[in-house]
Structure formats: C-alpha cells, structure tokens
C-alpha cells in the first residue's frame, strides 16, 4: 500500500475505532456506519477519500482493519 493509502487507513482507524464523534459520525451498537455517511463526514472535515481508495485500502491491507457489510453499504473497524 502506498504512503497516501497508509495515511488514509490510519485516519480511518482513528475515526472508526476511537473518535467517530471527531467528525460527527454516529456508530450503531455493533460499530457499523454507512459508507456514504463516512465519506461525506470525512469530506466535510477537509479530507478527501474516494470510494475507490476505500476499496483499495480494504483489499490490500495486510491486517484486516475494516469490514464491509455484505451489501458493501456499511463499514466498521475490526
């Protein structure tokens, strides 16, 4: 994974595991949140993550840090 994707992965880990409220994100009791809402809130906080970058991070990660729902509409930290 290139440096840019590694940086995005670390940011997503921070947001989804530790501080979802830092971008105004609400997780359900199992830690899931809609992918579209995550990307929207990230953008509203001055960062850009494309759906393609997110897919690449999930696909290429050595350690499975994130899970997508079967329909790929929700994401959570693992």
C-alpha positions as CSV (number, residue, x, y, z in Angstrom):
1,X,0.0,0.0,0.0
2,X,1.4,3.4,-0.9
3,X,2.0,6.2,1.7
4,X,-1.2,8.1,0.8
5,X,-3.3,5.0,1.4
6,X,-1.5,4.1,4.6
7,X,-2.2,7.6,5.9
8,X,-5.9,7.3,5.0
9,X,-6.0,3.9,6.7
10,X,-4.6,5.3,9.9
11,X,-7.1,8.1,9.8
12,X,-10.0,5.7,9.3
13,X,-8.8,3.6,12.1
14,X,-8.7,6.6,14.4
15,X,-12.2,7.7,13.4
16,X,-13.9,4.3,13.4
17,X,-12.2,2.8,16.5
18,X,-11.5,5.8,18.7
19,X,-13.1,9.1,17.8
20,X,-16.2,8.9,15.5
21,X,-17.6,12.0,17.1
22,X,-14.5,13.9,16.0
23,X,-16.2,14.1,12.5
24,X,-19.8,14.0,13.8
25,X,-20.2,10.3,13.0
26,X,-22.6,8.1,14.9
27,X,-21.8,4.3,15.0
28,X,-24.5,1.7,15.7
29,X,-24.1,-0.5,18.8
30,X,-22.0,-3.0,16.7
31,X,-19.8,-0.3,15.4
32,X,-21.2,0.0,11.9
33,X,-21.8,3.2,9.9
34,X,-23.0,3.8,6.4
35,X,-20.0,4.1,3.9
36,X,-21.7,7.1,2.2
37,X,-22.1,8.9,5.5
38,X,-18.5,8.2,6.5
39,X,-17.1,9.6,3.2
40,X,-19.4,12.6,3.5
41,X,-18.4,13.4,7.0
42,X,-14.7,13.0,6.2
43,X,-15.1,15.4,3.3
44,X,-16.9,17.9,5.5
45,X,-13.9,17.8,7.7
46,X,-11.5,18.7,5.0
47,X,-10.2,15.3,3.9
48,X,-10.9,13.5,0.6
49,X,-11.3,9.7,0.5
50,X,-12.8,8.3,-2.7
51,X,-14.8,5.0,-2.7
52,X,-12.0,3.6,-4.9
53,X,-9.4,4.5,-2.3
54,X,-11.5,2.9,0.4
55,X,-11.9,-0.3,-1.6
56,X,-8.2,-0.4,-2.2
57,X,-7.4,0.0,1.5
58,X,-9.7,-2.8,2.4
59,X,-8.5,-5.1,-0.4
60,X,-4.7,-4.5,0.1
61,X,-4.4,-4.3,3.8
62,X,-2.0,-6.8,5.4
63,X,-4.0,-6.7,8.6
64,X,-7.8,-6.7,8.2
65,X,-8.6,-3.4,9.9
66,X,-12.0,-2.8,8.4
67,X,-15.1,-4.9,7.4
68,X,-17.8,-4.1,4.9
69,X,-21.3,-5.4,5.2
70,X,-22.3,-8.0,2.6
71,X,-24.1,-5.3,0.5
72,X,-21.0,-3.0,0.9
73,X,-23.1,-0.2,2.2
74,X,-21.7,-0.2,5.8
75,X,-18.3,-0.3,7.3
76,X,-16.7,-0.8,10.7
77,X,-13.3,-1.3,12.3
78,X,-12.4,-4.9,13.1
